[in-house]
Amino acid sequence: MAMAELTTPKTTSPFLNSSSQLRLSSKLHLSNQFRHLLLPPLHATSTSKISCSVSQNNQAPVAVQDNGSVKTKKECYGVFCLTYDLKAEEETKSWKKMISIAVSGAAGMISNHLLFKLASGAVFGPDQPIALKLLGSERSIQALEGVAMELEDSLFPLLREVDIGTDPYEVFQDVEWALLIGAKPRGPGMERAALLDINGQIFAEQGKALNAVASPNVKVLVVGNPCNTNALICLKNAPNIPAKNFHALTRLDENRAKCQLALKAGVFYDKVSNMTIWGNHSTTQVPDFLNARINGLPVKEVISDHKWLEEGFTESVQKRGGLLIQKWGRSSAASTAVSIVDAIKSLVTPTPEGDWIFFVLVYTNGNPYGIAEDLVFSMPCRSKGDGDYELVKDVEIDDYLRKRIAKSEAELLAEKQCVAHLTGGGIAFCDLGPVDTMLPGEV
């Protein structure tokens, strides 16, 4: 058994009252499905000693108190099991109120990159403490324990709590952000319709859980594919949460599109703005070069190869994930995690004047583009910086763009009919056509 022991010097921390005592957290919840883990501040009172360990035989870590007594708790993980009186801790006086963030599929590769960005302050800021609520399955519960151990070892000051569990009704309690990454992968020979039904049931249940126990203004970002329709299912099962709060991730498509335009124009990608991906997160998606800008100029004025724009550009964005798998044998987990970070930051940061963001798929009700309502569809937005957004109205849509947007719209309407039994839309009928529109590399 590996053991790491931290002993504090015999001096009183300036951040704690002299009467503060190390104690086992009274907030620790230890059911088989849900475990509540608390992260203490970095300082302790005189002679306090923390023994932090996880062994192969699941022995609980030990808290040794000043009087020499030993207390143990099963399923408890080192410093997460201990807490202090924070009232006198100077460091926290300038911090914002802690926010709770739920992440499903928390033992997966995308989450493995994402969680540490969240905990470091890179997403919500260096003065924003967070609590992470990690949702997994019975099969992944040990892996979730490993995730908690790594978060513990990383000593993130802003990470105040970590909960792990398999019941969304417990994990989603009072959360203000829900990042729904977990979904069943598409198996060999599985039809898109079957994947819609299987994952749709997952997101219907998670929508019900959010509706029942989450913060009433929770922001929901669906990553698990097919993400547009999964997001629609989720919001339809959460009628108490504003539909505008539900998003589906296609920020990675936007990032890839910006990269391809920058490469073609011979500029760095920060020179590309006003980029939009319209429609579904599938091969019917429409990367919009008509409204995009490079160095403030219309793309078609900078890139003279219009044939490439109309044909090669879209294909390069769609096939990027598949090409990546060919190169190194795994999907784009790291860049997906980065795109989740980008999407969240775009929601909590005001959009620069004159630019717009695409960042996520949003609910179509009230849109100014003539797109059918009651879909989750990718459209250009501007963020107010408070988690809210508005649709951009001054967008040019020519015949070329409109025709392709209509194709993606038709696909989403067909997907919606496939999952009508999960959205309250009546009897499901599925006719998605013979063409497989799943993006290469997203199985």
VEXDREN-2710 file (C-alpha; in Angstrom, 1 decimal):
% VEXDREN-2710
k/r/px/py/pz
1/MET/0.0/0.0/0.0
2/ALA/1.4/3.4/-1.0
3/MET/1.1/6.0/1.7
4/ALA/1.6/9.8/1.5
5/GLU/1.7/11.6/4.8
6/LEU/1.4/15.3/5.3
7/THR/2.3/16.7/8.7
8/THR/1.8/20.4/9.5
9/PRO/4.4/22.3/11.5
10/LYS/3.7/23.3/15.1
11/THR/2.6/26.8/14.2
12/THR/-0.9/28.2/13.9
13/SER/-2.0/28.9/10.4
14/PRO/-2.9/32.6/9.8
15/PHE/-5.9/31.4/7.8
16/LEU/-7.6/29.5/10.7
17/ASN/-8.9/30.3/14.2
18/SER/-6.6/28.8/16.8
19/SER/-9.5/26.8/18.1
20/SER/-10.1/25.1/14.7
21/GLN/-9.8/21.4/14.8
22/LEU/-9.3/18.8/12.1
23/ARG/-12.4/16.6/11.9
24/LEU/-14.1/14.1/9.7
25/SER/-16.7/15.8/7.6
26/SER/-20.2/15.6/8.8
27/LYS/-21.3/16.1/5.2
28/LEU/-19.8/12.8/4.0
29/HIS/-22.4/10.6/2.4
30/LEU/-21.4/7.0/1.9
31/SER/-24.1/5.0/0.2
32/ASN/-23.1/2.5/-2.4
33/GLN/-24.4/4.8/-5.2
34/PHE/-23.2/8.2/-4.0
35/ARG/-20.1/9.3/-2.2
36/HIS/-19.6/12.9/-1.1
37/LEU/-15.9/14.0/-0.9
38/LEU/-14.8/17.3/0.6
39/LEU/-11.6/19.1/-0.2
40/PRO/-10.1/21.1/2.7
41/PRO/-8.0/24.2/2.5
42/LEU/-4.3/23.9/2.3
43/HIS/-3.6/24.8/6.0
44/ALA/-4.2/23.0/9.3
45/THR/-3.8/23.8/13.0
46/SER/-0.8/22.9/15.0
47/THR/0.2/19.3/15.3
48/SER/-2.6/18.1/13.0
49/LYS/-1.6/15.3/10.7
50/ILE/-3.3/13.9/7.6
51/SER/-2.6/10.5/6.3
52/CYS/-3.7/10.3/2.7
53/SER/-3.8/6.9/1.0
54/VAL/-5.7/4.5/-1.2
55/SER/-4.8/0.9/-1.1
56/GLN/-5.4/-2.1/-3.3
57/ASN/-7.7/-3.6/-0.7
58/ASN/-9.9/-0.5/-0.4
59/GLN/-8.8/0.3/3.1
60/ALA/-10.0/3.7/4.1
61/PRO/-7.5/6.5/4.7
62/VAL/-6.9/7.4/8.3
63/ALA/-7.3/10.8/10.0
64/VAL/-5.0/11.2/13.0
65/GLN/-6.1/13.9/15.4
66/ASP/-4.2/15.8/18.1
67/ASN/-5.4/13.5/20.9
68/GLY/-4.0/10.4/19.0
69/SER/-7.4/8.8/18.4
70/VAL/-8.0/7.3/15.0
71/LYS/-11.2/7.5/13.0
72/THR/-11.9/5.7/9.8
73/LYS/-14.6/5.8/7.2
74/LYS/-15.1/3.2/4.4
75/GLU/-15.0/4.5/0.8
76/CYS/-13.4/7.7/2.0
77/TYR/-10.5/9.3/0.0
78/GLY/-7.8/11.0/1.9
79/VAL/-8.1/14.8/2.2
80/PHE/-11.6/14.7/0.6
81/CYS/-12.8/13.1/3.9
82/LEU/-11.5/16.0/6.0
83/THR/-12.8/19.5/6.4
84/TYR/-12.0/22.7/8.4
85/ASP/-13.7/25.8/9.6
86/LEU/-13.3/28.1/6.6
87/LYS/-14.7/31.2/8.3
88/ALA/-11.3/32.7/9.1
89/GLU/-9.6/31.7/5.9
90/GLU/-8.4/34.9/4.3
91/GLU/-7.9/33.4/0.8
92/THR/-11.6/32.6/0.4
93/LYS/-12.9/36.1/1.3
94/SER/-12.4/37.3/-2.3
95/TRP/-13.9/34.2/-3.8
96/LYS/-17.3/34.0/-5.5
97/LYS/-20.0/31.7/-4.2
98/MET/-19.3/28.1/-5.0
99/ILE/-21.0/26.6/-8.0
100/SER/-21.9/22.9/-8.5
101/ILE/-21.1/21.3/-11.8
102/ALA/-22.4/17.8/-12.8
103/VAL/-20.5/15.7/-15.4
104/SER/-21.9/12.5/-16.7
105/GLY/-19.6/9.9/-18.3
106/ALA/-17.1/11.2/-15.8
107/ALA/-14.8/8.2/-16.0
108/GLY/-14.4/8.5/-19.8
109/MET/-11.5/10.0/-21.8
110/ILE/-13.2/13.3/-22.6
111/SER/-13.9/13.9/-18.9
112/ASN/-10.3/12.8/-18.1
113/HIS/-9.1/16.0/-19.9
114/LEU/-12.1/18.2/-18.9
115/LEU/-12.3/17.8/-15.2
116/PHE/-8.8/19.1/-14.5
117/LYS/-9.4/22.2/-16.6
118/LEU/-12.6/22.8/-14.6
119/ALA/-10.8/22.3/-11.2
120/SER/-7.9/24.5/-12.1
121/GLY/-10.0/27.6/-12.6
122/ALA/-9.3/27.7/-16.4
123/VAL/-13.0/27.7/-17.2
124/PHE/-14.9/29.8/-14.6
125/GLY/-12.0/31.9/-13.4
126/PRO/-9.3/32.0/-10.6
127/ASP/-11.8/33.2/-8.0
128/GLN/-14.6/30.7/-8.6
129/PRO/-14.7/27.7/-6.3
130/ILE/-16.5/24.7/-7.6
131/ALA/-18.0/21.4/-6.6
132/LEU/-17.8/18.5/-9.1
133/LYS/-20.6/16.0/-9.2
134/LEU/-19.4/13.0/-11.2
135/LEU/-22.0/10.6/-12.6
136/GLY/-21.0/7.1/-13.8
137/SER/-22.4/3.6/-14.1
138/GLU/-22.1/0.6/-11.9
139/ARG/-19.4/-0.7/-14.2
140/SER/-17.4/2.6/-13.9
141/ILE/-17.6/3.2/-10.2
142/GLN/-14.1/2.1/-9.5
143/ALA/-12.8/4.2/-12.3
144/LEU/-14.7/7.2/-10.7
145/GLU/-12.8/6.5/-7.5
146/GLY/-9.6/6.7/-9.4
147/VAL/-10.7/10.0/-10.9
148/ALA/-11.4/11.3/-7.4
149/MET/-7.9/10.2/-6.3
150/GLU/-6.2/12.1/-9.2
151/LEU/-8.2/15.2/-8.4
152/GLU/-7.1/14.8/-4.8
153/ASP/-3.5/14.5/-5.7
154/SER/-3.7/17.6/-7.9
155/LEU/-4.3/19.9/-4.9
156/PHE/-6.6/22.3/-6.7
157/PRO/-7.5/25.1/-4.2
158/LEU/-10.7/26.0/-6.0
159/LEU/-12.0/22.4/-6.0
160/ARG/-14.0/22.3/-2.7
161/GLU/-16.1/19.2/-3.2
162/VAL/-16.2/16.0/-5.3
163/ASP/-19.2/13.7/-5.4
164/ILE/-19.3/10.5/-7.2
165/GLY/-22.4/8.3/-7.9
166/THR/-24.5/6.3/-10.3
167/ASP/-27.9/7.8/-9.6
168/PRO/-28.7/11.1/-11.5
169/TYR/-31.3/12.0/-8.9
170/GLU/-28.6/12.2/-6.3
171/VAL/-25.7/13.5/-8.4
172/PHE/-27.7/16.3/-10.0
173/GLN/-29.0/17.7/-6.7
174/ASP/-28.9/21.5/-6.9
175/VAL/-26.3/21.6/-9.8
176/GLU/-26.0/24.8/-11.7
177/TRP/-24.2/23.3/-14.7
178/ALA/-24.8/19.8/-16.2
179/LEU/-22.3/18.6/-18.8
180/LEU/-23.8/15.4/-20.2
181/ILE/-21.0/13.6/-21.9
182/GLY/-21.8/9.9/-21.2
183/ALA/-23.6/8.0/-23.9
184/LYS/-23.6/4.5/-25.4
185/PRO/-21.1/4.3/-28.2
186/ARG/-22.3/3.1/-31.6
187/GLY/-21.5/-0.6/-32.0
188/PRO/-20.6/-2.4/-35.2
189/GLY/-23.5/-2.6/-37.5
190/MET/-25.7/-0.5/-35.3
191/GLU/-28.2/1.7/-37.2
192/ARG/-28.4/5.4/-36.3
193/ALA/-32.1/4.8/-35.4
194/ALA/-31.1/2.2/-32.8
195/LEU/-28.5/4.6/-31.3
196/LEU/-31.1/7.4/-31.1
197/ASP/-33.5/5.1/-29.1
198/ILE/-30.8/3.7/-26.8
199/ASN/-29.2/7.0/-25.9
200/GLY/-32.5/8.8/-26.0
201/GLN/-33.7/6.7/-23.1
202/ILE/-30.5/7.8/-21.2
203/PHE/-31.1/11.4/-21.8
204/ALA/-34.8/11.2/-21.1
205/GLU/-34.0/9.9/-17.6
206/GLN/-31.3/12.5/-17.1
207/GLY/-33.8/15.2/-18.1
208/LYS/-36.3/14.0/-15.6
209/ALA/-33.6/14.0/-12.9
210/LEU/-32.5/17.5/-13.7
211/ASN/-36.1/18.6/-13.7
212/ALA/-36.6/17.1/-10.3
213/VAL/-33.5/18.1/-8.3
214/ALA/-31.2/20.5/-10.2
215/SER/-31.2/24.3/-9.8
216/PRO/-34.2/25.7/-11.7
217/ASN/-31.8/27.8/-13.9
218/VAL/-29.3/25.0/-14.6
219/LYS/-27.4/25.3/-17.8
220/VAL/-27.2/22.0/-19.7
221/LEU/-24.7/21.1/-22.3
222/VAL/-25.2/17.7/-24.1
223/VAL/-22.1/16.1/-25.7
224/GLY/-23.2/12.5/-26.0
225/ASN/-24.2/11.7/-29.6
226/PRO/-26.5/12.2/-31.5
227/CYS/-26.2/15.3/-29.5
228/ASN/-28.9/17.5/-31.2
229/THR/-31.7/15.1/-30.7
230/ASN/-30.4/13.9/-27.3
231/ALA/-30.6/17.5/-26.1
232/LEU/-34.1/17.8/-27.5
233/ILE/-35.1/14.7/-25.6
234/CYS/-33.5/16.0/-22.4
235/LEU/-35.3/19.4/-22.5
236/LYS/-38.6/17.8/-23.3
237/ASN/-38.3/15.7/-20.1
238/ALA/-37.4/18.8/-18.0
239/PRO/-40.4/21.2/-18.4
240/ASN/-39.5/23.2/-15.3
241/ILE/-36.1/24.3/-16.8
242/PRO/-36.1/27.0/-19.5
243/ALA/-35.7/25.4/-22.9
244/LYS/-33.2/28.1/-23.7
245/ASN/-30.9/26.6/-21.1
246/PHE/-30.3/23.4/-23.1
247/HIS/-27.4/23.2/-25.6
248/ALA/-25.7/20.6/-27.6
249/LEU/-22.0/20.7/-28.3
250/THR/-20.7/21.4/-31.8
251/ARG/-18.0/23.9/-30.8
252/LEU/-15.4/21.4/-32.0
253/ASP/-16.8/21.7/-35.5
254/GLU/-16.5/25.5/-35.3
255/ASN/-12.9/25.2/-34.1
256/ARG/-12.0/22.8/-36.9
257/ALA/-13.6/25.1/-39.4
258/LYS/-11.6/28.1/-38.2
259/CYS/-8.5/26.0/-38.4
260/GLN/-9.1/25.0/-42.0
261/LEU/-9.9/28.5/-43.1
262/ALA/-6.8/29.8/-41.4
263/LEU/-4.6/27.1/-43.1
264/LYS/-6.0/27.9/-46.5
265/ALA/-5.6/31.7/-46.0
266/GLY/-2.1/31.4/-44.5
267/VAL/-3.0/33.2/-41.3
268/PHE/-3.2/32.3/-37.6
269/TYR/-6.6/31.0/-36.5
270/ASP/-7.3/34.0/-34.2
271/LYS/-7.7/36.0/-37.4
272/VAL/-10.9/34.0/-38.2
273/SER/-14.2/35.3/-36.8
274/ASN/-17.9/35.2/-37.3
275/MET/-17.8/31.4/-37.9
276/THR/-21.0/29.4/-37.8
277/ILE/-21.8/25.8/-38.3
278/TRP/-25.5/25.4/-39.1
279/GLY/-27.7/22.5/-38.4
280/ASN/-27.1/19.0/-37.1
281/HIS/-23.9/17.5/-35.7
282/SER/-23.6/15.1/-38.6
283/THR/-22.4/15.1/-42.2
284/THR/-25.3/17.4/-43.1
285/GLN/-23.8/20.2/-41.0
286/VAL/-23.1/23.4/-42.9
287/PRO/-19.9/25.3/-42.2
288/ASP/-20.7/28.8/-43.2
289/PHE/-17.9/30.6/-45.1
290/LEU/-20.4/33.2/-46.5
291/ASN/-20.6/35.1/-43.2
292/ALA/-17.2/34.2/-41.8
293/ARG/-14.4/36.8/-41.7
294/ILE/-10.6/36.7/-42.0
295/ASN/-8.9/39.7/-40.7
296/GLY/-12.3/41.4/-40.7
297/LEU/-12.8/40.7/-44.5
298/PRO/-15.3/38.3/-46.0
299/VAL/-13.7/34.9/-46.5
300/LYS/-14.5/34.9/-50.3
301/GLU/-12.4/38.1/-50.6
302/VAL/-9.4/36.5/-48.9
303/ILE/-9.7/33.0/-50.3
304/SER/-10.1/33.1/-54.1
305/ASP/-10.5/29.3/-54.5
306/HIS/-14.3/29.3/-54.3
307/LYS/-14.5/25.7/-55.5
308/TRP/-12.6/24.6/-52.4
309/LEU/-14.9/26.7/-50.2
310/GLU/-18.0/25.0/-51.6
311/GLU/-16.6/21.5/-51.6
312/GLY/-13.3/20.8/-50.0
313/PHE/-13.8/23.1/-47.0
314/THR/-17.0/21.3/-45.7
315/GLU/-15.5/17.9/-46.3
316/SER/-12.3/18.8/-44.4
317/VAL/-14.3/19.8/-41.4
318/GLN/-16.6/16.7/-41.5
319/LYS/-13.7/14.2/-42.0
320/ARG/-11.3/15.7/-39.5
321/GLY/-12.3/13.3/-36.7
322/GLY/-11.9/10.2/-38.9
323/LEU/-8.5/11.4/-40.1
324/LEU/-7.4/11.9/-36.6
325/ILE/-8.3/8.3/-35.7
326/GLN/-6.4/7.0/-38.7
327/LYS/-3.3/8.9/-37.5
328/TRP/-3.1/7.7/-33.9
329/GLY/-5.9/5.2/-33.3
330/ARG/-8.1/7.1/-30.9
331/SER/-10.9/9.7/-31.1
332/SER/-10.5/13.4/-30.4
333/ALA/-11.1/13.3/-26.6
334/ALA/-8.6/16.1/-25.8
335/SER/-9.9/18.6/-28.4
336/THR/-13.5/17.8/-27.5
337/ALA/-12.7/18.7/-23.9
338/VAL/-11.1/21.9/-25.1
339/SER/-14.2/22.7/-27.1
340/ILE/-16.4/22.1/-24.1
341/VAL/-14.3/24.6/-22.2
342/ASP/-14.5/27.1/-25.1
343/ALA/-18.3/26.7/-25.2
344/ILE/-18.8/27.4/-21.5
345/LYS/-16.4/30.3/-21.6
346/SER/-18.3/31.8/-24.5
347/LEU/-21.5/31.6/-22.5
348/VAL/-20.0/33.3/-19.4
349/THR/-18.0/35.9/-21.3
350/PRO/-19.6/38.7/-23.4
351/THR/-19.1/38.3/-27.1
352/PRO/-16.7/40.9/-28.6
353/GLU/-18.5/43.7/-30.5
354/GLY/-19.0/42.8/-34.1
355/ASP/-18.3/39.1/-33.7
356/TRP/-20.6/36.3/-33.0
357/ILE/-20.2/32.8/-31.6
358/PHE/-21.6/29.5/-32.7
359/PHE/-20.4/27.5/-29.7
360/VAL/-23.4/25.3/-29.1
361/LEU/-26.6/24.1/-30.7
362/VAL/-29.7/25.9/-29.3
363/TYR/-33.4/25.6/-29.3
364/THR/-35.0/27.0/-32.5
365/ASN/-38.2/28.5/-31.1
366/GLY/-38.5/32.1/-32.2
367/ASN/-35.5/32.0/-34.5
368/PRO/-35.4/34.6/-37.3
369/TYR/-34.1/32.3/-40.1
370/GLY/-37.3/30.4/-41.0
371/ILE/-36.0/27.1/-39.5
372/ALA/-38.6/24.8/-38.1
373/GLU/-39.4/25.3/-34.4
374/ASP/-39.0/22.7/-31.7
375/LEU/-35.5/21.5/-32.8
376/VAL/-32.1/21.8/-31.3
377/PHE/-30.2/23.4/-34.2
378/SER/-26.8/25.1/-34.6
379/MET/-27.2/28.8/-35.2
380/PRO/-25.1/32.0/-34.7
381/CYS/-25.4/33.6/-31.3
382/ARG/-24.1/36.4/-29.1
383/SER/-23.5/35.8/-25.5
384/LYS/-24.4/38.3/-22.8
385/GLY/-21.7/36.9/-20.5
386/ASP/-24.2/35.7/-17.8
387/GLY/-24.9/32.3/-19.3
388/ASP/-27.6/33.7/-21.6
389/TYR/-27.4/34.4/-25.3
390/GLU/-29.3/35.9/-28.2
391/LEU/-29.6/34.8/-31.8
392/VAL/-27.8/37.0/-34.4
393/LYS/-30.3/38.6/-36.8
394/ASP/-28.0/40.3/-39.3
395/VAL/-26.9/37.1/-41.1
396/GLU/-26.7/36.7/-44.9
397/ILE/-28.2/33.5/-46.2
398/ASP/-28.0/32.9/-50.0
399/ASP/-29.5/30.1/-52.0
400/TYR/-26.4/27.9/-51.6
401/LEU/-26.5/28.2/-47.8
402/ARG/-30.3/27.9/-47.6
403/LYS/-30.4/24.7/-49.6
404/ARG/-27.9/23.0/-47.3
405/ILE/-29.5/24.3/-44.1
406/ALA/-32.8/22.8/-45.3
407/LYS/-31.2/19.4/-45.7
408/SER/-29.8/19.4/-42.2
409/GLU/-33.2/20.7/-40.9
410/ALA/-35.0/17.8/-42.7
411/GLU/-32.7/15.3/-41.0
412/LEU/-33.4/16.7/-37.6
413/LEU/-37.1/16.6/-38.2
414/ALA/-36.8/12.9/-39.1
415/GLU/-34.7/12.2/-36.0
416/LYS/-37.3/14.0/-33.9
417/GLN/-40.0/11.7/-35.3
418/CYS/-37.8/8.7/-34.4
419/VAL/-37.8/9.6/-30.7
420/ALA/-41.4/10.9/-30.5
421/HIS/-42.1/8.3/-27.8
422/LEU/-39.4/9.9/-25.6
423/THR/-40.5/13.5/-26.1
424/GLY/-44.3/13.3/-25.6
425/GLY/-44.7/13.5/-29.4
426/GLY/-46.8/10.4/-29.8
427/ILE/-46.0/7.2/-31.7
428/ALA/-42.4/7.1/-33.1
429/PHE/-41.8/6.5/-36.7
430/CYS/-38.3/6.3/-38.0
431/ASP/-37.2/6.9/-41.6
432/LEU/-33.7/8.3/-41.7
433/GLY/-32.9/7.2/-45.3
434/PRO/-30.2/4.9/-46.6
435/VAL/-27.3/7.3/-46.1
436/ASP/-25.3/7.1/-42.9
437/THR/-24.7/10.7/-41.7
438/MET/-22.8/10.0/-38.5
439/LEU/-19.5/12.0/-38.6
440/PRO/-16.5/9.8/-39.3
441/GLY/-14.7/8.9/-36.1
442/GLU/-17.8/9.4/-33.9
443/VAL/-19.2/5.9/-33.4
END
